[in-house]
């Protein structure tokens, strides 16, 4: 059984942050790329500090204010402040972006990294609890 060790989570909202939390707890190397200035901004204000603390304790890296431009074989390319950068040795990508499905990014990633998990509203817009359950299931598979 393959189990990715170096995972990039695209999307820094509640779903992406929660998935990163689960993966960090599972001792995975996790990087979250968020288009916003910080991650988990949509998380309940009572819960957010604990979530951010767990992410830090588990060594989850965050790249905020960035946009993923490509998923390549074992790599994720992003732009931040007009500069392009690449995260190498990626063997898993979780797409947790937006409230409208972004299916092309997942299609582009297939065959370029070992595992691609599309969760939450990246599949279809629906209730948050459905997306969280789906994200938790994807996290357990990793």
CORLIN-V413136 format. One record per residue. N is the residue number from 1. SS is DSSP state (H for helix, E for strand, L for the rest). OMEGA is omega in radians with two decimals (NA if undefined). Layout:
# CORLIN-V413136
N,SS,OMEGA  N,SS,OMEGA
This chain:
# CORLIN-V413136
1,L,3.10  2,L,3.08  3,L,-3.10  4,L,-3.11  5,L,-3.09  6,E,-2.94  7,E,3.02  8,E,3.04  9,E,3.12  10,E,-3.11  11,L,-3.07  12,L,3.07  13,L,-3.09  14,H,-3.10  15,H,3.14  16,H,3.14  17,H,3.13  18,H,3.09  19,H,3.10  20,H,3.10  21,H,3.12  22,H,-3.13  23,H,3.08  24,H,3.10  25,H,3.13  26,L,3.10  27,L,3.04  28,L,3.00  29,E,-2.99  30,E,2.99  31,E,3.08  32,E,3.05  33,E,-3.09  34,L,3.09  35,L,-3.14  36,L,-3.11  37,L,3.12  38,L,3.13  39,L,3.05  40,L,-3.14  41,L,-3.13  42,L,3.11  43,L,3.10  44,L,-3.06  45,H,3.09  46,H,-3.07  47,H,-3.03  48,H,-3.12  49,H,3.11  50,H,3.11  51,H,3.14  52,H,3.10  53,H,3.12  54,H,3.12  55,H,3.14  56,H,-3.13  57,H,-3.11  58,L,3.04  59,L,3.11  60,L,3.13  61,E,3.10  62,E,3.05  63,E,-3.09  64,L,-3.13  65,L,-3.07  66,E,3.13  67,E,3.09  68,E,-3.13  69,E,3.13  70,E,2.95  71,E,-3.09  72,E,3.13  73,L,3.12  74,L,-3.13  75,E,3.03  76,E,-3.12  77,E,3.13  78,E,3.06  79,E,3.06  80,E,3.13  81,L,3.10  82,L,-3.14  83,E,3.09  84,E,3.11  85,E,-3.11  86,E,2.99  87,E,-3.08  88,E,3.05  89,L,3.12  90,L,3.08  91,L,3.05  92,E,3.11  93,E,3.04  94,E,3.10  95,E,3.14  96,L,-2.98  97,L,2.93  98,L,3.10  99,L,3.02  100,L,3.14  101,L,3.07  102,L,-2.99  103,H,-3.08  104,H,-3.14  105,H,3.11  106,H,3.11  107,H,3.14  108,H,-3.07  109,H,-3.07  110,E,-3.13  111,L,-3.14  112,L,2.99  113,E,-3.04  114,L,-3.08  115,E,3.02  116,E,3.12  117,E,3.09  118,E,-3.04  119,L,3.03  120,H,-3.10  121,H,3.03  122,H,3.07  123,L,3.06  124,L,-3.12  125,L,3.11  126,L,-3.07  127,L,-3.09  128,H,-3.12  129,H,3.07  130,H,-3.13  131,H,3.13  132,H,3.11  133,H,3.11  134,H,3.11  135,H,3.11  136,H,3.11  137,H,3.10  138,H,3.11  139,H,3.12  140,H,3.13  141,H,-3.11  142,L,NA
